[in-house]
């Protein structure tokens, strides 16, 4: 199992990125959360190593209308809850 924290920058707000990410997490069986954070999207993803890495690859593409300029990745502690939630913006 692996957990990563992501900060995704570019044109990632106003394009449905968080909802898209919730769908991708469900498809891949990844737990965690996603939220808007100061002009970027921030996420914590947790799951099997292959699923987490596939989620990161998917995040580099993003939904239609998004343009991902960069993703900062750091290792993280697993989330405290199961499932994948959309959290309030910070």
C-alpha positions in Angstrom: 0.0 0.0 0.0 1.1 3.5 -0.8 0.0 7.1 0.0 0.9 10.2 -1.9 -0.1 13.8 -1.5 -0.4 15.7 -4.8 -0.5 19.4 -5.6 -1.8 19.8 -9.2 -1.3 23.1 -10.9 -2.4 24.6 -14.3 -5.9 25.0 -15.6 -7.4 22.7 -13.0 -10.2 24.7 -11.5 -13.5 25.4 -13.2 -13.1 22.3 -15.4 -14.6 19.6 -13.2 -11.3 18.3 -12.0 -12.4 17.3 -8.5 -15.5 15.4 -9.7 -13.4 13.7 -12.4 -10.9 12.7 -9.8 -13.6 11.2 -7.6 -14.7 9.0 -10.5 -11.1 7.9 -11.3 -10.5 7.1 -7.7 -13.6 4.9 -7.6 -12.6 3.2 -10.9 -9.1 2.4 -9.5 -10.2 1.6 -5.9 -8.1 4.4 -4.4 -9.0 6.1 -1.1 -8.3 9.7 0.0 -9.6 13.1 -0.8 -9.4 16.1 -3.2 -9.9 19.8 -2.7 -9.2 23.2 -4.3 -6.3 24.9 -2.7 -5.1 28.4 -3.6 -5.4 28.1 -7.4 -4.4 24.5 -7.5 -6.0 21.1 -6.7 -4.6 19.2 -3.8 -5.2 15.5 -3.2 -4.3 12.6 -0.9 -4.4 9.2 -2.6 -4.0 5.9 -1.0 -4.2 2.3 -2.2 -2.3 -0.5 -3.9 1.0 0.7 -5.4 -0.1 0.1 -9.0 -3.4 1.9 -8.5 -1.8 4.9 -6.9 0.7 5.2 -9.7 -2.1 4.8 -12.3 -4.0 7.6 -10.5 -1.0 9.9 -10.7 -0.7 9.2 -14.5 -4.4 9.9 -14.9 -4.0 13.1 -13.0 -1.3 14.3 -15.4 -3.9 14.0 -18.2 -6.9 15.3 -16.2 -10.5 15.7 -17.5 -11.4 17.4 -20.8 -10.8 21.1 -20.5 -8.0 20.8 -18.0 -4.4 21.6 -18.7 -2.0 20.2 -16.1 1.2 22.2 -15.9 2.8 20.4 -13.0 2.2 17.9 -10.2 4.2 18.0 -7.0 4.2 14.6 -5.3 5.2 13.7 -1.8 4.9 10.5 0.2 2.2 10.8 2.9 0.4 9.0 5.7 -2.8 7.1 4.7 -6.1 8.9 5.1 -8.1 8.4 8.3 -11.2 7.3 6.5 -12.1 4.8 3.7 -13.4 5.9 0.4 -12.6 9.0 -1.6 -14.2 12.3 -0.7 -14.4 15.8 -2.2 -13.4 18.2 0.6 -14.2 21.9 1.0 -11.7 24.4 -0.6 -9.0 25.9 1.5 
